[in-house]
Amino acid sequence: MAKAFASQGDMAEKKISFTEIGRDLWAFTAEGDPNTGVIIGDDCVMVVDAQATPRLAHKVVEKIRNVTDKPIRYVVLSHYHAVRVLGASAYGAEQIIASEKCRAMVHERGQEDWDSEFARFPRLFQGHESIPGLTWPTMTFATKMTLYLGNRRVDLMHLGRAHTAGDIVAWVPDEGVMFTGDIVEYHSACYCGDGHFADWGRTLDAIKAFDPRAIAPGRGDALVGREMVSAAIESTRDFVASTYRPAAAVAARGGSLKEAFAAVRADCDPKFGSFAIYEHCLPFNVARAYDEALGMDTPRIWTAERDKEMWEALQG
């Protein structure tokens, strides 16, 4: 019998931090769990990424209410993954905003992703009974959208494919702060199961060109100061490249997925083995890297059944 995914046994509650990374800009983090960003404008609040359930989202709302009583008008989704979006109903926002591609991916694979992630992350989906259904964006854009929270300007941008095909960032120019979703991680493994390895580095370059003074990454601690920001971007770049390179080499010589898994582990374990959710992400990352190396541009849809089949194949 195949052993369980690493995340299925992770049931301990995580310590929450709420860090101000610029004037009225906050990062809600929890020891490698999905992060949420908070942008407070003159007249309202924007939340970036909603958490997996209303139960978890209410923890974000509690932190927001400790610093402002302004209404939460916007929820921005950096991408479509269930752990990022299914808590959106808890905020009572007027608009839920995402890229056009993100909305298309909810339609194409949102339910399958929910089912898959529910089985992988039981702790994050405690209280799942309160999820009203798939989270559908009410406003979308192709490449860029600018909103004003009073005088505070927020630019939402699709800078390129990376963690998914529909990733967006939120840029707050008055403070030089960016909310990147899972394009950038800090001391946490990148989940690449729906990623685009060939594009990810260019998207990181696009983020770096803004010269952010601070970043709220997808997972891990808030990044404050250009030195910390640069280190996290380059660590993310190294993680992605170190995952793809050995898997592509195995695929090129006709080797098996299991051989690719061993090759990636040999390269990545010494550098990234201590990162949050590393063991959880590894099989999905290798499977996607192997597929991309074989010419599959669009990631295959993960289902709960495919998860099990892949995991059993790697252990067989």
CORSULGI-V6270 format. One record per residue. N is the residue number from 1. RES is the residue in one small letter. D_CENTER is the distance of its C-alpha to the mean C-alpha in Angstrom with 2 decimals. Layout:
# CORSULGI-V6270
<<N:RES:D_CENTER> <N:RES:D_CENTER>>
This chain:
# CORSULGI-V6270
<<1:m:30.60> <2:a:27.07> <3:k:25.45> <4:a:22.45> <5:f:18.83> <6:a:18.15> <7:s:15.85> <8:q:18.65> <9:g:20.85> <10:d:18.55> <11:m:20.05> <12:a:20.63> <13:e:19.47> <14:k:17.45> <15:k:18.92> <16:i:17.43> <17:s:17.71> <18:f:17.98> <19:t:18.50> <20:e:20.08> <21:i:18.82> <22:g:21.23> <23:r:23.84> <24:d:22.50> <25:l:18.85> <26:w:16.97> <27:a:13.90> <28:f:13.63> <29:t:12.53> <30:a:13.62> <31:e:14.19> <32:g:10.91> <33:d:9.79> <34:p:6.83> <35:n:8.18> <36:t:9.96> <37:g:11.97> <38:v:15.60> <39:i:17.91> <40:i:21.55> <41:g:23.99> <42:d:27.73> <43:d:27.83> <44:c:24.49> <45:v:20.93> <46:m:17.60> <47:v:14.50> <48:v:11.03> <49:d:8.72> <50:a:11.13> <51:q:10.43> <52:a:11.52> <53:t:15.19> <54:p:17.76> <55:r:18.89> <56:l:15.82> <57:a:15.71> <58:h:19.36> <59:k:18.60> <60:v:16.72> <61:v:19.71> <62:e:22.10> <63:k:20.75> <64:i:20.92> <65:r:24.46> <66:n:25.49> <67:v:25.17> <68:t:25.94> <69:d:27.52> <70:k:26.47> <71:p:25.17> <72:i:21.51> <73:r:21.95> <74:y:18.57> <75:v:15.15> <76:v:12.70> <77:l:9.78> <78:s:7.35> <79:h:7.12> <80:y:8.93> <81:h:7.43> <82:a:9.94> <83:v:8.39> <84:r:7.03> <85:v:10.34> <86:l:13.32> <87:g:14.43> <88:a:15.19> <89:s:18.90> <90:a:19.46> <91:y:19.30> <92:g:22.17> <93:a:20.86> <94:e:23.09> <95:q:20.46> <96:i:16.97> <97:i:15.77> <98:a:13.55> <99:s:14.45> <100:e:17.21> <101:k:15.35> <102:c:12.58> <103:r:15.60> <104:a:17.28> <105:m:14.54> <106:v:14.79> <107:h:18.48> <108:e:18.34> <109:r:16.07> <110:g:14.71> <111:q:17.30> <112:e:17.02> <113:d:13.30> <114:w:14.27> <115:d:17.18> <116:s:15.45> <117:e:12.76> <118:f:15.67> <119:a:17.68> <120:r:15.23> <121:f:14.26> <122:p:17.52> <123:r:17.11> <124:l:14.05> <125:f:16.10> <126:q:19.29> <127:g:20.91> <128:h:19.46> <129:e:22.89> <130:s:22.10> <131:i:19.40> <132:p:21.54> <133:g:19.90> <134:l:17.23> <135:t:15.77> <136:w:17.33> <137:p:16.88> <138:t:20.32> <139:m:19.97> <140:t:18.50> <141:f:19.13> <142:a:19.26> <143:t:18.56> <144:k:19.22> <145:m:20.09> <146:t:21.70> <147:l:22.26> <148:y:24.62> <149:l:24.37> <150:g:28.07> <151:n:28.52> <152:r:24.96> <153:r:23.33> <154:v:19.63> <155:d:18.66> <156:l:15.75> <157:m:15.38> <158:h:14.17> <159:l:14.88> <160:g:14.40> <161:r:12.54> <162:a:10.06> <163:h:6.87> <164:t:8.69> <165:a:12.01> <166:g:11.24> <167:d:8.70> <168:i:10.34> <169:v:10.92> <170:a:13.38> <171:w:16.35> <172:v:19.09> <173:p:22.05> <174:d:24.53> <175:e:22.68> <176:g:20.87> <177:v:17.49> <178:m:14.11> <179:f:10.81> <180:t:8.33> <181:g:4.80> <182:d:3.11> <183:i:6.68> <184:v:8.23> <185:e:8.32> <186:y:11.60> <187:h:13.61> <188:s:10.78> <189:a:10.49> <190:c:8.08> <191:y:7.54> <192:c:9.65> <193:g:11.24> <194:d:10.59> <195:g:10.53> <196:h:13.41> <197:f:14.85> <198:a:17.75> <199:d:15.91> <200:w:13.10> <201:g:15.79> <202:r:17.30> <203:t:14.22> <204:l:14.03> <205:d:17.75> <206:a:17.35> <207:i:15.24> <208:k:17.85> <209:a:20.62> <210:f:19.94> <211:d:20.89> <212:p:18.67> <213:r:20.44> <214:a:17.36> <215:i:13.57> <216:a:11.18> <217:p:8.28> <218:g:4.81> <219:r:7.16> <220:g:10.87> <221:d:13.71> <222:a:14.14> <223:l:15.49> <224:v:18.95> <225:g:21.39> <226:r:21.34> <227:e:22.03> <228:m:19.00> <229:v:16.77> <230:s:18.47> <231:a:18.28> <232:a:14.50> <233:i:14.25> <234:e:16.95> <235:s:15.64> <236:t:12.41> <237:r:14.93> <238:d:17.13> <239:f:14.70> <240:v:13.92> <241:a:17.66> <242:s:18.90> <243:t:17.16> <244:y:18.44> <245:r:21.89> <246:p:23.48> <247:a:22.15> <248:a:23.56> <249:a:26.79> <250:v:27.30> <251:a:26.63> <252:a:29.07> <253:r:31.86> <254:g:31.39> <255:g:30.00> <256:s:28.24> <257:l:24.66> <258:k:25.89> <259:e:27.32> <260:a:24.09> <261:f:22.36> <262:a:25.14> <263:a:24.98> <264:v:21.29> <265:r:21.86> <266:a:24.89> <267:d:23.06> <268:c:19.87> <269:d:21.30> <270:p:23.41> <271:k:20.73> <272:f:17.58> <273:g:19.11> <274:s:18.82> <275:f:15.08> <276:a:13.17> <277:i:12.24> <278:y:13.97> <279:e:16.45> <280:h:14.16> <281:c:12.06> <282:l:15.26> <283:p:17.02> <284:f:14.30> <285:n:13.68> <286:v:17.47> <287:a:18.10> <288:r:15.97> <289:a:17.47> <290:y:20.85> <291:d:20.57> <292:e:19.60> <293:a:22.46> <294:l:24.74> <295:g:24.03> <296:m:21.59> <297:d:19.66> <298:t:17.88> <299:p:15.83> <300:r:17.78> <301:i:16.69> <302:w:15.81> <303:t:18.15> <304:a:19.25> <305:e:22.36> <306:r:20.83> <307:d:18.71> <308:k:22.09> <309:e:23.97> <310:m:21.74> <311:w:21.82> <312:e:25.57> <313:a:26.17> <314:l:24.63> <315:q:26.89> <316:g:29.93>>
